[in-house]
Amino acid sequence: MKAIRVHEFGDADALRYEDVPTPSAGPGEVLIKIEAIGVNPVDTYIRAGVHLIRPELPFIPGSDAAGTVLAVGAGVSSFRAGDRVYAAGSLGDAWGDCYAEQLVRRAEQFRPLPDNVSFAQGAAIGVPYGTAYRALIQRGGAKAGETVLVHGASGGVGTAALQIAAANGISTIGTAGSQRGLDLIREHGADHVLDHTKAGYLDAVGDLTGGKGPDIILEMLANVNLARDMEIAAKYGRIVVIGNRGPVEINAREAMMKELDIIGIALPNTPPDDMAAIHAALGKGLANGSLNPVIGKELPLTEAIESHHAVLRPGAYGKIVLIP
């Protein structure tokens, strides 16, 4: 079969489109024909060799995919040939092998894909929606009636967080950096929108929250925003750090005086029971339509290099997927 492989860590040019052995389903495993592949920023960090996950070379990148079951191994009763599924393993126990035409994983690392959800949308669930739910509900402890500020809300994790918040009665303030992005986040549940390219854009947060500040902040770029987040957060607020690209200097007194919680999240750390709860909730939301993954761009698998450039560019808009 055809796949993308990395033979040495490096820039996007390290992604090679080539022939690789076709996998087969062993005991407890499921083999799928991949119809769509999700591209995540973490894929670029692993490819570059700057992530804690360092696969043995050569490796096939990618953690998120959706497709149709081709075969099941001995002992598998949860799926059968023809079923629509998406990959749902955490990065730690099921990362890799998705940038390909076929994928084999343990049966418990796949989930049913509702008929109302496209394969491209299915490829946008695993990391983005898993991260958003883990950050907002499980680690952030968001409750109905609270307010969350979502930085970079027009990207895959951001739009997921807006939809999850809306489904749980949580008010939202979303930021984006283009008119297209601002329109998108309005469409997907943001009660208020802010243009983060404008100087002083966070000054409006106080008025939008009646002077209180947001109860929760989902932070996609802590090295840029964390110090300011601490200033605008509500007393007893929670700041959940989802992304960071460098060192940051903060005034810890802000955390002391407001008794803020600054919480880190890394999806691979999610315990199995919590991961199962995440995908049970996501499955319900997908089936009832409250969760609706946004696809910003589809590219053929042969353009994996461009996808790794695109996923890191400013102006995020939905999810980038590859089609084998």
PyMOL commands that set and color helices and strands:
alter all, ss='L'
color gray80, all
select helices_A, chain A and resi 12-14+41-48+107-109+119-122+126-139+156-167+179-187+201-208+222-232+252-258+267-269+272-288+301-310
alter helices_A, ss='H'
color red, helices_A
select strands_A, chain A and resi 2-6+15-19+29-39+64-72+84-87+102-106+110-112+147-150+171-176+192-195+216-219+238-241+261-264+295-300+319-323
alter strands_A, ss='S'
color yellow, strands_A
deselect
rebuild
show_as cartoon
